[in-house]
Structures are given as structure tokens and as C-alpha cells.
């Protein structure tokens, strides 16, 4: 896959502009470069003023960093998007069925589709969730699925079902582009994404506990020092619900309440942005100051809904990723619409042997890793880095998977020396409420700003782009 030509999102093999980029390219050619430069400065100013920043865990300076924003959008034809949407909804539906099964009858384990030890021995599996019935059977209410394009095909690179982030940047990118270049939105049929907070609130209210008529929804954040705090506050504000910390809530008679100046008020649905381990110090980490004592008892009693459900992480663990196509076939009796990237499971002796022999050609990832950390990108690593990683892999092969280095598609991007292609991915967001699933057309496009880099994470120097789904384009 590495040897394949890199797919250029804007230009075809002959260097001609693709049809769905036509109007934008003509506008770009007709626009004074000095205006573009001015708008780039203005974009940085707006993002700084709005607090659209992130922090990198483990860095001593503790500084908030601006996420670089690129003014050249990633454009997807409407026909391509429809197929992507079908594949994403299919995948999330199957993963929700899988989660319900492994916390109830475990039929998929008894039938040998997924080995028992991959679930029961998984650090993300929560025995406390056994036989807990969640509203609508939905575990992953909000799923962020990472998609990459290599050649003419889209692949699922990763499933994010725990506390997926990034949607606020998708929305702010669109707001900013509409503010800076309103003429582009009057001359192009760009599908809207601004209604995402309304869809999110509707989905959350739909999974209220039994007997609740007018559910109260809150967003639970670890606090202002969390790297994604901007997003927590942004979503709470745009949904019109309270942003709370663990200290703002308490449990009484297996019911969750929030403290208000008018006295306790019941909470029915918690969109939690706190990891499982920190949610309830009486059940998980006893030293957690971020959670709510007794929350798990209220949850098990069906008196509150948590989105996403506790224990969803077992389904997005990279050790489970290779089984997702089989999971789709097992529960839906359908062929997967979107393919996985071919994956070697290093816990298998034959896959480990292949991986060790081909390390310079592969991407190797920790099964529990995230954010671009704990991974090796063979083709861009030094021999010393490869050998150091080889030792880690031999010492603990169960902790790793390996994949071919995809020739990720590239999109023209403003860089210091002008416009140059940079590799990109896409994270669309799927909302599930049990009765249905829904999406806004688009997602967060992340771009690897370093030349030749395949790592798009903001913590690793990546930036973002607005994502346009152009209606009517083929």
C-alpha cells in the first residue's frame, strides 16, 4: 500500500482539478494572496480569542497551544459521503450489539468468533457492567470513527467509543470559514453541520431512564485543566445544558442530583467526558476526585443514563479492531461496507514473526495507545528507533498490532513556503439513540503539517481543516 501513488484530494492523476473542487479552485486562483494571508492571521486571532486551544499532557511548561487551522477545505462529493455514512452507521450498530452481548449472554464468545481472552482479559472490560441493561441497548451514544483514504478506497483506521473528542473543532472550523469567506457558502452547495449540538441533545434526551418525562441532561467534565475542556464547555453551552464537575453532583437513594442555588435537582442523563476509572471512587479508583461516589449504584438501578456507557472501551481497543468485520457479519448478516486496514496481531506467533521481519515497512501501535503515542512508523523512523521498538515488541508482543503503511491521501495545505500537499484523515461522528442513528455530513479533518508525516494528531504537530460535503457533486 505504501508503493501506491498518493491520492490527491484536489487533483486527478493528470493534474487536473477534480470536479467537486472546481468552484473552490477557481475562487482560489482569483483571490489576491494578500487577502488569504490576512485571513490566516485573522483565523489565529479568532481561535485565540475563543480559547480554542489544547494542552499536551506530560509537558512541563503547561502552556495551552493553538490548534493550527488550514484555510483550504477538504471537499467530499455527496455520492461518496452517502456510502461513507451507510458504512459508519453499519459499523456502530454492530459494535453496540457486540457490547450488549459481551455484557450479557456472551454468545459471540461461545461461538468462537472472538476469543474469550480478548474480552475477559482486556483491561477495558468492566465486569461491573455484567447484566446491566442500558436504555435502548445503546453503549456508544457518540462514536468518532477515524477514516483514511488510500487510493480509491476509504478504510476505517480506528474506532473511538469511550469519550471521542474533536467535534467542537469541526463546528468551530465551519463557523470560522463562514465568517472569513461567506461568498464560498453562497456559491457552493455545502451541507450544513451547525445543527450537531441539537442532534446531540436530542439523542441524549432519547435515552433517558424509564419513567422520566422531561429529562435533565448535563455534561460531566474533569475540570478546566483537562486538555479537551474547551470542547466540554462548548458542547454544554451549545446544547443549553449545565457543565458540571463531580463535586457538583451527589447520589441519594440511587438517584443522581446536582447542587443548585434552589436546592437539589435530579439529573437523568450524563454526557460524561471522564474516563471509566475516575467515575465512581466507590467502585473504580478510590483516589479519584473527579467522579461521583455512588454513581455506579444509580446506574445499575436504571436511575441515570451515562453516555457513553461504562465499559465501551473494550470495543475500540486495537486488539478487537481486527475482529470488527466478523462482528458485523455475525450480528447483521451483512458484509462490511467499509474495510479495515489489514492488521497483524502480534500476540500471534506468525504475525509477530512477520512484523519483526518487516518493521521498517510497518506501522506498529499499542493496543491501548492513543494520540499518536506509543507507535512506530517504520518508513519514517531511524534504525536506532526501529531496533529500540523491536526490543519492546519482543518483550510484550500482546500489547501491539501492526499494519501496512498506507499511502494516505493528501490535500493541498498552506505551509510556510506556500501551498503543498499534506496527509489527512477524517473523524466523522455517529450519534445513536437506540431507535436510530444520525450524523451531520462531514467531520473533523486532521492534517499532518510536517512534510511526509502520517501522524495527524494535534499533540504531534497536526492541524485541522473544514470538511465540506458538496451536495450534488459526484
C-alpha positions in Angstrom: 0.0 0.0 0.0 3.0 2.3 0.6 4.1 2.0 -3.0 0.7 3.1 -4.4 0.5 6.7 -5.7 -0.7 9.1 -3.1 -4.3 10.1 -3.8 -4.6 13.8 -4.2 -8.0 15.0 -3.0 -8.0 18.1 -5.3 -6.2 16.9 -8.4 -6.5 13.8 -10.6 -3.6 11.7 -12.0 -3.3 14.1 -14.9 -3.0 17.1 -12.6 -6.5 18.4 -13.5 -8.8 19.7 -10.7 -11.4 17.2 -9.7 -15.0 18.2 -10.4 -16.1 18.7 -6.8 -13.1 21.1 -6.2 -13.8 23.1 -9.4 -15.6 26.1 -7.9 -13.3 26.4 -5.0 -10.1 26.2 -7.2 -11.4 29.0 -9.5 -12.2 31.1 -6.4 -8.7 30.5 -5.0 -7.0 31.4 -8.3 -9.0 34.6 -8.5 -8.3 35.7 -4.9 -5.4 38.0 -4.0 -2.8 36.1 -2.0 -2.5 39.0 0.4 -6.2 38.6 1.3 -5.6 34.9 2.1 -2.6 35.8 4.2 -4.7 38.4 6.1 -7.4 35.8 6.7 -4.9 33.3 8.1 -3.8 35.8 10.7 -7.4 36.6 11.5 -8.2 32.9 11.9 -5.4 32.6 14.5 -6.7 35.6 16.3 -10.3 34.3 16.4 -9.1 30.9 17.7 -7.0 32.5 20.4 -9.8 34.8 21.5 -12.3 31.9 21.7 -9.9 29.8 23.7 -9.7 27.1 21.0 -6.6 25.5 22.4 -5.3 22.3 23.8 -2.7 21.2 26.3 -0.2 18.4 25.9 0.0 16.0 28.9 3.4 15.5 30.3 4.9 18.7 29.0 6.5 20.8 31.8 5.6 24.2 30.5 1.8 23.5 30.8 1.1 26.0 28.1 -2.1 26.0 26.1 -1.4 25.6 22.4 -3.4 26.8 19.4 -4.5 24.1 17.1 -3.3 25.1 13.6 -6.2 25.7 11.2 -5.8 25.5 7.4 -8.0 27.5 5.1 -8.1 25.1 2.2 -11.1 22.8 2.9 -11.2 19.1 2.4 -14.1 18.5 0.0 -16.1 15.2 -0.3 -18.6 14.6 -3.1 -22.1 13.9 -1.9 -22.2 10.5 -3.5 -19.1 9.4 -1.7 -20.4 10.7 1.6 -23.6 8.7 1.3 -21.6 5.5 1.0 -19.4 6.5 3.9 -22.5 7.3 6.1 -24.0 3.9 5.4 -20.8 2.1 6.3 -20.3 4.1 9.5 -23.8 3.6 10.8 -23.5 -0.2 10.0 -20.3 -0.4 12.0 -21.5 1.5 15.0 -24.8 -0.6 15.1 -22.8 -3.8 15.1 -20.4 -2.5 17.8 -23.4 -1.6 20.0 -24.8 -5.1 19.6 -21.4 -6.6 20.4 -21.2 -4.6 23.6 -24.6 -5.6 24.7 -23.8 -9.3 24.0 -20.4 -9.4 25.9 -22.0 -7.8 28.9 -25.0 -10.2 28.8 -25.2 -13.7 27.1 -21.7 -13.6 25.5 -22.9 -15.6 22.6 -20.2 -14.3 20.3 -17.6 -15.7 22.7 -19.3 -19.1 22.9 -19.5 -19.3 19.2 -15.8 -18.6 18.9 -16.0 -15.5 16.7 -13.9 -13.5 19.2 -11.6 -15.4 21.6 -12.7 -15.2 25.3 -9.3 -13.9 26.5 -9.5 -10.9 24.1 -12.6 -9.8 26.1 -12.4 -11.1 29.7 -8.7 -10.4 29.9 -9.0 -7.0 28.4 -8.2 -4.1 30.7 -11.1 -2.1 29.2 -13.7 -4.8 30.0 -15.7 -3.9 33.1 -17.2 -6.9 35.0 -19.3 -4.3 36.9 -21.4 -3.9 33.7 -22.4 -7.6 33.5 -26.2 -7.8 33.2 -26.7 -4.0 33.4 -29.5 -3.0 31.0 -28.8 0.3 29.4 -31.7 2.3 27.7 -32.2 1.3 24.1 -29.3 -1.1 24.3 -27.0 1.7 23.3 -23.5 1.7 24.8 -21.7 4.0 22.3 -24.1 7.0 22.0 -21.3 9.1 20.4 -18.8 7.4 18.2 -15.9 9.0 16.4 -14.7 6.7 13.7 -11.3 7.6 12.1 -11.3 7.2 8.3 -8.4 7.3 5.9 -8.3 7.2 2.1 -5.7 5.2 0.2 -6.1 5.1 -3.5 -9.7 4.8 -4.4 -10.9 3.3 -1.2 -11.7 4.5 2.3 -10.6 2.5 5.3 -11.5 2.5 8.9 -8.3 3.2 10.8 -9.7 3.3 14.4 -12.9 3.2 16.4 -13.3 5.8 19.2 -16.1 4.8 21.6 -15.0 5.9 25.0 -15.0 9.7 25.1 -14.4 10.7 21.5 -13.3 14.3 21.1 -12.9 16.8 18.3 -16.4 17.7 17.3 -16.1 21.2 18.7 -13.2 21.8 16.3 -15.3 20.6 13.4 -18.0 23.1 14.3 -15.6 26.0 15.0 -13.8 25.4 11.7 -17.1 25.7 9.9 -18.1 28.9 11.8 -14.7 30.4 11.0 -14.8 29.6 7.3 -18.3 31.1 7.0 -17.2 34.2 8.8 -14.0 34.6 6.8 -15.3 33.6 3.3 -19.1 34.0 3.2 -19.0 34.1 -0.6 -17.9 30.5 -0.7 -21.0 29.3 1.0 -23.3 31.2 -1.3 -21.7 29.8 -4.4 -21.2 26.2 -3.2 -23.9 23.7 -2.1 -22.1 22.8 1.2 -24.1 20.5 3.5 -24.5 22.1 7.0 -23.0 20.8 10.2 -24.1 23.6 12.6 -27.1 21.6 13.9 -24.9 18.9 15.5 -25.5 20.2 19.1 -29.3 19.9 18.5 -28.9 16.4 17.2 -26.6 15.5 20.2 -29.1 16.9 22.7 -32.0 15.1 21.0 -30.0 11.8 21.1 -29.1 12.2 24.7 -32.7 13.0 25.8 -33.9 10.0 23.9 -32.0 7.6 26.1 -33.5 8.8 29.4 -34.3 6.4 32.2 -37.7 4.7 32.3 -40.4 6.9 33.7 -38.7 10.2 33.0 -40.8 12.7 31.0 -38.6 15.8 30.8 -35.0 14.5 31.2 -32.3 16.8 32.6 -29.0 16.4 30.7 -25.6 17.6 31.9 -22.0 17.4 30.6 -19.6 16.0 33.2 -16.0 17.3 32.8 -12.9 16.5 34.8 -12.3 20.3 35.0 -10.6 23.3 33.4 -7.2 21.7 33.4 -8.3 18.8 31.1 -6.9 19.1 27.6 -10.3 18.9 26.0 -12.0 21.3 28.4 -12.8 23.8 25.6 -14.9 21.1 23.9 -16.8 20.2 27.1 -17.7 23.9 27.7 -18.5 24.4 24.1 -20.9 21.5 23.8 -22.7 22.3 27.1 -23.2 25.9 26.1 -24.4 25.0 22.6 -26.8 22.3 23.9 -28.1 24.7 26.6 -27.3 22.3 29.5 -25.1 22.6 32.6 -21.4 21.8 32.6 -20.7 20.1 35.9 -17.8 18.5 37.7 -18.0 15.5 40.0 -18.2 17.8 43.1 -21.4 19.4 41.7 -23.2 16.0 41.8 -24.3 13.6 44.5 -26.2 10.4 44.8 -29.1 9.8 47.2 -31.5 6.8 47.1 -29.7 5.6 43.9 -30.6 8.8 42.2 -28.2 11.5 40.9 -28.7 15.1 41.9 -26.9 18.3 41.0 -26.4 21.1 43.6 -28.2 24.3 42.6 -28.9 27.6 44.4 -32.5 26.4 44.5 -31.7 23.1 46.1 -31.0 19.6 44.6 -32.2 18.9 41.1 -32.4 15.4 39.6 -30.0 14.5 36.8 -31.2 11.9 34.3 -28.6 11.8 31.5 -24.9 12.5 32.0 -22.8 13.1 28.9 -19.6 12.2 30.6 -16.1 13.3 29.5 -14.5 11.5 32.4 -12.8 8.1 31.9 -14.3 4.9 33.5 -11.6 4.6 36.2 -12.5 8.0 37.7 -16.3 7.9 37.5 -17.1 6.4 40.9 -14.4 6.1 43.7 -16.6 3.6 45.5 -16.2 1.1 42.5 -13.2 2.1 40.5 -10.2 4.2 41.6 -10.7 5.0 45.2 -8.4 8.0 44.9 -10.4 9.7 42.2 -11.5 13.3 42.9 -13.2 13.6 39.6 -16.2 11.3 39.9 -19.3 10.9 42.0 -19.5 8.4 44.9 -22.4 6.1 44.3 -22.8 6.8 40.6 -22.5 3.2 39.7 -25.3 2.2 42.1 -27.6 4.7 40.4 -26.5 3.5 37.0 -27.1 -0.2 37.8 -30.6 0.7 39.2 -31.5 2.4 35.9 -31.9 5.8 37.5 -29.4 7.6 35.3 -28.0 7.2 31.8 -24.3 7.6 31.1 -23.2 8.4 27.6 -21.1 6.7 26.6 -21.7 3.7 28.8 -19.1 2.4 31.1 -17.1 -0.4 29.5 -17.4 0.7 25.9 -13.6 0.8 25.7 -13.4 -2.9 25.2 -14.9 -2.5 21.7 -12.5 0.2 20.5 -9.4 -1.5 21.9 -7.0 -2.1 19.0 -6.9 -5.8 19.9 -10.6 -6.0 19.0 -10.3 -3.9 15.8 -9.2 -6.8 13.6 -12.5 -8.7 14.5 -14.9 -5.9 13.6 -15.6 -7.1 10.1 -16.5 -10.5 11.6 -18.6 -8.8 14.3 -20.6 -7.0 11.5 -21.2 -10.3 9.7 -22.1 -12.1 13.0 -24.8 -9.6 14.2 -26.1 -8.1 11.0 -25.6 -10.9 8.5 -24.1 -8.3 6.1 -20.8 -7.7 4.5 -18.9 -4.7 5.9 -19.4 -1.6 3.7 -16.1 -0.1 4.9 -13.0 -2.2 5.2 -10.4 -2.3 8.0 -6.8 -1.7 7.3 -5.1 -5.2 7.1 -3.8 -5.9 10.6 -1.2 -8.2 12.2 -1.9 -9.3 15.7 1.4 -9.5 17.4 0.2 -11.9 20.1 0.0 -14.5 17.3 3.5 -16.1 16.7 3.2 -16.0 12.9 2.1 -12.3 12.9 4.8 -11.4 15.3 7.5 -13.1 13.2 6.2 -11.2 10.1 6.1 -7.9 12.0 9.7 -8.3 13.3 11.0 -9.1 9.9 9.2 -6.1 8.2 9.4 -3.4 10.9 10.9 -0.8 8.6 7.8 -1.1 6.4 5.0 -1.2 9.0 3.1 1.0 11.5 3.1 -0.7 14.9 0.7 0.5 17.6 0.0 -0.2 21.2 -3.4 -1.8 21.6 -4.3 0.6 24.4 -2.4 3.6 22.8 -3.9 6.9 21.6 -3.0 10.3 20.4 -0.1 9.1 18.2 1.9 8.0 21.1 3.4 4.5 21.7 3.7 3.8 18.0 6.3 3.2 15.4 6.0 4.5 11.8 8.7 2.3 10.2 9.3 4.2 6.9 10.0 7.5 8.8 11.9 6.0 11.7 15.7 5.8 12.2 17.4 2.4 12.5 18.0 3.1 16.2 14.3 3.8 16.8 13.3 0.6 14.9 15.7 -1.5 17.0 14.6 0.0 20.3 11.0 -0.7 19.3 11.9 -4.2 18.3 13.1 -4.9 21.9 9.8 -3.5 23.3 7.8 -5.7 20.8 9.7 -8.8 21.7 9.2 -8.2 25.4 5.5 -7.7 25.2 4.0 -8.8 21.9 0.5 -9.0 23.2 0.4 -5.2 23.6 0.8 -4.4 19.9 -0.7 -4.7 16.4 1.0 -3.9 13.1 -0.4 -2.5 9.9 1.0 -1.7 6.4 1.9 1.9 6.0 -0.9 3.3 4.0 -0.3 5.9 1.3 -2.8 8.3 3.0 -4.5 10.8 0.7 -3.2 14.3 0.6 -4.9 17.7 0.4 -3.3 21.0 -0.6 -2.4 22.9 2.5 -1.0 26.3 3.3 2.6 25.9 4.7 5.4 28.3 5.2 6.6 28.1 1.6 3.2 28.4 0.0 0.7 25.6 -0.8 1.9 21.9 -0.6 0.2 18.5 -0.2 -0.1 17.2 3.3 -1.6 13.9 4.5 -5.1 13.9 6.1 -7.6 11.7 7.9 -11.3 12.2 8.8 -13.2 11.7 12.0 -17.0 11.7 11.4 -19.3 11.4 14.4 -22.2 8.9 14.7 -25.0 9.6 17.2 -27.0 6.6 18.4 -30.2 6.6 20.5 -31.4 3.0 20.1 -34.3 3.8 17.7 -32.0 5.2 15.1 -28.6 6.7 14.4 -27.8 10.1 12.8 -24.8 12.1 11.6 -24.0 15.5 10.3 -22.5 15.4 6.8 -18.8 15.8 7.4 -16.5 15.5 10.3 -13.1 16.7 11.6 -10.4 16.6 9.0 -7.0 16.4 10.6 -3.8 17.2 8.7 -0.2 16.3 9.3 1.5 19.6 8.8 5.0 18.2 8.9 6.2 17.3 5.4 6.0 13.5 4.9 4.4 12.9 8.3 1.5 10.5 8.6 0.7 11.5 12.2 -2.2 13.9 12.2 -2.8 14.3 16.0 -2.7 17.8 17.3 -0.4 16.7 20.1 2.0 15.5 17.5 2.0 18.8 15.4 -1.1 18.2 13.3 -3.7 20.8 12.4 -7.3 20.8 11.2 -9.4 21.7 8.1 -13.0 22.4 7.5 -14.7 19.4 5.8 -17.2 20.1 3.1 -19.7 17.6 1.8 -20.7 19.1 -1.5 -24.3 18.3 -2.3 -25.0 17.2 -5.9 -21.3 16.6 -6.6 -20.4 13.1 -8.0 
